[in-house]
């Protein structure tokens, strides 16, 4: 799956679509008019899930008094270390009322200058434990909701800085039938632009606008251009987006 502008494969086939439409037409006769459209739609469209991503930047404190132990453990550690904590909360649906489950939380280390990504609980903890002389220089959190619209999935997230002040908005689009971000980038950009126009009209007074972030270029710089989209890709995309916002590019 590719995400960020990202994608997830799902195809029911032409025959399945025809059968589903026939069943839907028959079943809808028993439903009120207002509910007929929702009954014919994709069942996943009614599900809304919460998600969040926290991006932290640690920078080496050049004025720190390093003892021998600290100096040895900090050898080979980058001067600037980013961590991205990804959290997927359990999906909710009006049609289901199952017991709540724990959120899925992962942490990824991103080294922007070195173009390197680290994931996996053990490897991440070991690397961060060596950052004895680093201090947190920046922290942003993106918290939002996501849902499916047919073959498209949309995520809207509010970005806040460490003080809890509103810093911007992230809009993420996913397209199911395509697995290559470079192939679908133009289509996703067009879809995101349409969303941006709607947001601009709804909040014309703010003067803000959405800026397209090319996920293919972001992950490609880290050697992640091929293969299925995963946490490493998402972390690179969020770090790049948040830092661009901080520099005034968004």
N, C-alpha and C positions, 0 to 999 in steps of 0.2 A: 504494500500500500504506500502511496505517496501523499504527503500532506504539507500544508503550510500555505499555500496553494498545493493541495495534495489529494490523493485519489485512493479509492478502494474498489476492487473488482466485485461486481455483482450483476448477474444476468440471468433472468428467469426464462428467456427464450421466447420466440414468437408464439408458439403454440400455447405456452403457459399464459401469456398475456391475453390471448383470445378467450381461453377458458375462464380466466379470472374475470374478464369483462362480462362474459355471459352470466356467470354466477352473480356478479355484482348487480347486473340489471334486474335479475329475478329477485334477489334479496332486498333491493332498494324499495320495491313496491310496498314492503311492510314498514318502511322507515319514514319519519317526517321529512318533508322536503329539505329542511335545513341540514339534515344529517346525511343526505344521500351522497353528496360530493365527498365527504370524509370517508364514507364506507367504501367507495370505489378507489380511493387513493392508496398509496403504499402504506402498509400498517406501521412501518417504522417512522413515518412522517409525524405521528402523534407523540412520539417519544422525545422528551427533552432531557439532555444530560448536562450536568455542571462540570466544569473543568477549570484548572488554574495552572499557572506557570510562574515561578518566582526566579528572577535572574539577579544574581549577586556578583559583584566584582570585588576581588581582593587584590590589593597592590602591595608590593614589598615595601616595608618601612626602612628606608635607607639610613635613618637616624637611630635605628634600634641597636642596643648593645647586645651583641650576639656572644653567647658563651660557646665553648667548644662543642657541646652536645647539639645546640641549636644549629651551629654552623655546619656540622657534619650532616645532620638530617635534612637541612635545607639545600644541600648541594644538588644542582641540576633542576631545581624548581623554577618555573617561569616567573618573571617579575610581575606579570599580571595574570590572574587566574579567575576565570568565570565559572560559576556553577549555575545550573538550571535545574530546578526541582519541578518535575511534571506530575500533576495529580489528575487522575480521571475518577470522578465521583460516579457512584452507581446510577444507571439510567432510571428515569421515572416515567410512568405512563398512566394515563387516566383509566386504561383498561385493566391494569394489573395493580395489585396491592400486596406484593410480596414483602417479606421482611427485609429491612435495610442491610446492606453488606458494607464491608470496610472499603474505603477509597484505595485505589491503586497508586502508590507514590514511588517515583524513581528519581534518581539524581545523576546528572551528567556533568562532567568537567569539560569546559571548552577553553582552549588556549588559542586566542585569536592571532597573536604574532607568529606562533609556531605552526598554526593551521593543524592543530591536533585535537582529537576528541577522545575522551575516556568514559566508559560506562561499565556498569557492574558494581555491585555494592562493595566488594572487597577492594577492588582496584581504586575506586573513588575515595574510600575512607583512608586507604594507605597514602594516597597522594596528598589529600587535604591535611593529614596529620603531619606532613613535612612542611606545611606552610606556617612555620612558627613565627616568622618575621613579617607575615602579611596581615594587613588590617582591611576591614570592609570599607571600600570607598564608595560603593553605590549599591542600591538595592531597589528593584522594581517588582511589582506583582501584577500579573494579569489574571483577572477573575471574570468568568463569563458563563454563557450557556451555548449549547449547540443543538442543531436539529437537522433532519433530512428534508429536502424538497425534491422528491423524485430521485434522480440520479445525482443531484447536487447535495452536499452537506455544507452547512454554514455555521461558523462559530463567531460569535461577537463577544469581545472581552474588554473590560474596563482596565486601564493601566493606571496604577497608583505608585507614587514613589515611597521611600522609606517613612516619610512623615504622614502617609495616608492621603496626600494631596492628589487630586485628579491630574494625570499627565497626558492622557490621550486615549485612543480607541484602536483596538486591533480587530480586523475583519479577516477571517480565514475561510477559504473556499476549497472544497474537495469535490472532485468529479470521479464517479465510480467506474465508468467503462474504460478509462485510459490509465495505464500503469506508468507511463513515461512523462515526467514533469515537463521535459523540453518539448514534447509533442503537443501537450495540452496547454502550454503556458498562454498562448494567445487567446484561447477560448476562456480560460479562467480569468485572465485580465479583463476581458470584455464583461464577464459576469460580475466581477468585483467592481468594475467601473459603474455598472448599472446600480449596484447597491450603494456605491458612493454618491451617485446623483440623487438617489432617494433620501439618503441621510442629509445631504446638503440642503435639499428643499425642506426637510423636516426641521432643520436647525440652522437656518440661514444666518441667524444673528451671531453665531459663534465664529464664523469666518474660517473654520477648519475644513480640511479636505483629506480624502484618502489618497495615499501614494502607493502605487503598485510596487511590491517587493518581489523580485525575481528569485524564487526559491531555488531554481536550477543553478543559478550562478552562485548563490550562497553556499549550498552544500557541495557544489563542484569544486570550490576552492579548497575544501578539506578532503578531497578525494572520495566523496560520498555520492558521486553522480550516478553510479550504477547500483543495482540491487534494490530490495524492498525498502520503503520508507520506514524508519524506526525512530527510537528515542534520540539517537545521535543527530539525525536529520532535523528533528523538531527542535532540539536544544540549540543547534546552530542557527536555525531560522529565528527563534525567539531572541537569542542574544543579539543577532545582527539587527533585528527590528527595534528592540529596545534601545540599543546604543545609537542607532540612527535617529530615533526620536529625541534622545538626549542631546544630540549634536545639532538639532534643529532641522534635520532633513525630512521629518514627517510632521 
